[in-house]
Amino acid sequence: MSDESFHLTPLDIRRYDFGQKSFRGYDEKKVEDFRNQVAEELERLTRVNQDLDSKARGFHEQLRAFRERDKALNEALVSAQQLRSEIREQAEREAQLILREARAEGERQLDGMRNDIRQLEAELIALEKSRRAYLGQLRQVAERQLAEIAAAEQGARGASAPAAPAPKASEDADAENRAHMKTPAWLESLVKE
């Protein structure tokens, strides 16, 4: 009975034959009762063992499933970390590109504004020259008009006076007449400019 391949079942216990009855042997009823108790206990233990085996198989299945999930989660975590790293690198590259483009655009706009300023300054200088030329022409017209007014006044006074003075004397007289004559304020401001 020490053979490991030998397994005792409840049915083996119930059918076991102890041999011929001897004159002084065990009480048959007690042996039979004990055999039934052992058989029942062995049946109970077999059921418990089967239940434990099925539970162990279930636990092993759960453990295998948990290990697979753990492996999948670890792989997902590694993937997520790689993806995060790639996204960060991509974002940094895009930020650098946007920054370079913004700087280049800013430089282009600055260059354009500088060109505009140079053009405006050239136009301003040209306008200032035109203004001076116009004021010079206006001054000449005003001086001619004043000279004509002075000559007309002289002529009105001179009709009762003797012959016309020499040209130099006439210029001195015009200057003297202009000095006595009040120049309008608007004309004075033009002449002063």
PLY file of the C-alpha trace (Angstrom):
ply
format ascii 1.0
element vertex 193
property float x
property float y
property float z
element edge 192
property int vertex1
property int vertex2
end_header
0.00 0.00 0.00
3.01 2.29 -0.03
2.97 2.45 -3.84
2.39 6.06 -4.87
0.40 5.08 -7.94
-2.12 3.37 -5.72
-5.02 5.63 -4.72
-7.68 4.45 -2.35
-11.23 5.40 -3.30
-14.37 5.22 -1.16
-15.60 2.35 -3.35
-12.36 0.42 -2.69
-12.90 0.80 1.05
-16.50 -0.41 0.85
-15.61 -3.48 -1.24
-12.44 -4.42 0.58
-12.54 -7.99 1.82
-10.64 -8.71 4.98
-10.53 -12.47 4.23
-12.01 -15.34 6.19
-13.47 -14.77 9.53
-11.25 -16.05 12.25
-12.34 -17.27 15.59
-10.99 -14.40 17.48
-11.22 -11.45 15.07
-12.67 -7.98 15.12
-16.32 -7.30 15.62
-17.77 -7.38 12.15
-20.33 -4.68 12.80
-17.73 -2.27 14.18
-15.41 -2.92 11.25
-18.28 -2.33 8.82
-19.32 0.88 10.60
-15.75 2.10 10.63
-15.32 1.24 6.96
-18.47 3.25 6.12
-17.24 6.22 8.16
-13.85 6.12 6.42
-15.55 5.85 3.02
-17.82 8.82 3.76
-14.89 10.90 5.04
-12.87 10.00 1.98
-15.81 10.98 -0.26
-16.09 14.31 1.56
-12.36 14.90 1.27
-12.46 14.00 -2.42
-15.26 16.51 -3.02
-13.35 19.17 -1.07
-10.21 18.35 -3.03
-12.11 18.61 -6.33
-13.60 21.95 -5.24
-10.17 23.20 -4.26
-8.72 21.98 -7.55
-11.43 23.79 -9.54
-10.92 26.94 -7.46
-7.16 26.67 -7.95
-7.68 26.32 -11.70
-9.94 29.42 -11.59
-7.33 31.32 -9.60
-4.64 30.25 -12.03
-6.81 31.49 -14.89
-7.39 34.78 -13.10
-3.69 35.08 -12.34
-2.86 34.44 -16.00
-5.43 37.04 -17.04
-4.04 39.52 -14.48
-0.52 38.90 -15.74
-1.66 39.49 -19.32
-3.43 42.70 -18.26
-0.35 43.77 -16.30
1.81 43.13 -19.34
-0.64 45.03 -21.57
-0.75 47.91 -19.07
3.04 48.03 -18.91
3.24 48.04 -22.70
0.57 50.77 -22.83
2.49 52.78 -20.23
5.72 52.47 -22.20
3.86 53.43 -25.38
2.25 56.40 -23.64
5.63 57.56 -22.33
7.16 57.25 -25.79
4.19 59.04 -27.32
4.42 61.80 -24.71
8.12 62.17 -25.44
7.49 62.26 -29.19
4.66 64.78 -28.76
6.86 66.98 -26.57
9.68 66.86 -29.12
7.24 67.58 -31.94
5.76 70.52 -29.99
9.24 71.91 -29.28
10.17 71.61 -32.98
6.92 73.33 -33.98
7.48 76.06 -31.38
11.00 76.66 -32.69
9.70 76.78 -36.25
6.93 79.22 -35.31
9.44 81.36 -33.42
11.81 81.44 -36.40
8.96 82.29 -38.76
7.71 85.03 -36.41
11.21 86.52 -36.14
11.65 86.41 -39.92
8.23 88.02 -40.41
9.09 90.66 -37.80
12.35 91.43 -39.61
10.51 91.67 -42.95
7.97 94.04 -41.43
10.73 96.12 -39.81
12.57 96.34 -43.14
9.32 97.35 -44.85
8.67 100.03 -42.21
12.21 101.33 -42.52
11.75 101.59 -46.29
8.42 103.35 -45.75
10.08 105.78 -43.31
12.85 106.51 -45.83
10.27 107.13 -48.55
8.20 109.35 -46.27
11.30 111.32 -45.25
12.20 111.78 -48.94
8.64 112.90 -49.67
8.77 115.26 -46.68
12.01 116.81 -47.94
10.50 117.16 -51.42
7.36 118.76 -49.94
9.51 121.14 -47.86
11.39 122.16 -51.03
8.11 122.63 -52.88
6.76 124.70 -49.98
9.84 126.94 -49.95
9.69 127.32 -53.73
5.99 128.16 -53.54
6.58 130.67 -50.73
9.44 132.21 -52.72
7.19 132.57 -55.75
4.39 133.94 -53.58
6.84 136.41 -52.01
7.94 137.55 -55.47
4.31 137.95 -56.56
3.53 139.84 -53.36
6.57 142.10 -53.78
5.60 142.79 -57.40
2.07 143.56 -56.32
3.37 145.86 -53.58
5.67 147.53 -56.07
2.79 148.00 -58.47
0.61 149.39 -55.66
3.39 151.75 -54.66
3.92 152.77 -58.29
0.20 153.32 -58.69
0.13 155.50 -55.58
3.22 157.35 -56.77
1.65 157.79 -60.14
-1.44 159.27 -58.57
0.70 161.66 -56.54
3.11 162.20 -59.37
0.53 163.52 -61.81
0.61 166.75 -59.86
4.39 166.49 -59.38
7.20 167.40 -61.78
8.84 164.93 -64.14
9.69 161.41 -63.12
12.82 161.03 -61.10
15.79 159.00 -62.21
15.50 155.21 -61.89
17.62 155.07 -58.72
15.57 157.78 -57.16
12.40 155.88 -58.15
13.61 152.74 -56.36
14.41 154.72 -53.24
11.00 156.26 -53.37
9.37 152.83 -53.73
11.25 151.60 -50.69
10.24 154.72 -48.77
6.61 154.32 -49.83
6.67 150.64 -48.78
8.06 151.63 -45.39
5.16 154.07 -44.86
2.59 151.64 -46.23
1.09 149.12 -43.79
1.53 145.51 -45.02
-1.35 143.12 -44.18
-0.55 140.56 -41.46
-1.15 137.55 -43.69
1.26 138.91 -46.26
3.86 139.68 -43.56
3.70 136.05 -42.34
4.27 134.77 -45.86
7.17 137.11 -46.48
8.83 136.20 -43.19
8.75 132.48 -43.98
0 1
1 2
2 3
3 4
4 5
5 6
6 7
7 8
8 9
9 10
10 11
11 12
12 13
13 14
14 15
15 16
16 17
17 18
18 19
19 20
20 21
21 22
22 23
23 24
24 25
25 26
26 27
27 28
28 29
29 30
30 31
31 32
32 33
33 34
34 35
35 36
36 37
37 38
38 39
39 40
40 41
41 42
42 43
43 44
44 45
45 46
46 47
47 48
48 49
49 50
50 51
51 52
52 53
53 54
54 55
55 56
56 57
57 58
58 59
59 60
60 61
61 62
62 63
63 64
64 65
65 66
66 67
67 68
68 69
69 70
70 71
71 72
72 73
73 74
74 75
75 76
76 77
77 78
78 79
79 80
80 81
81 82
82 83
83 84
84 85
85 86
86 87
87 88
88 89
89 90
90 91
91 92
92 93
93 94
94 95
95 96
96 97
97 98
98 99
99 100
100 101
101 102
102 103
103 104
104 105
105 106
106 107
107 108
108 109
109 110
110 111
111 112
112 113
113 114
114 115
115 116
116 117
117 118
118 119
119 120
120 121
121 122
122 123
123 124
124 125
125 126
126 127
127 128
128 129
129 130
130 131
131 132
132 133
133 134
134 135
135 136
136 137
137 138
138 139
139 140
140 141
141 142
142 143
143 144
144 145
145 146
146 147
147 148
148 149
149 150
150 151
151 152
152 153
153 154
154 155
155 156
156 157
157 158
158 159
159 160
160 161
161 162
162 163
163 164
164 165
165 166
166 167
167 168
168 169
169 170
170 171
171 172
172 173
173 174
174 175
175 176
176 177
177 178
178 179
179 180
180 181
181 182
182 183
183 184
184 185
185 186
186 187
187 188
188 189
189 190
190 191
191 192
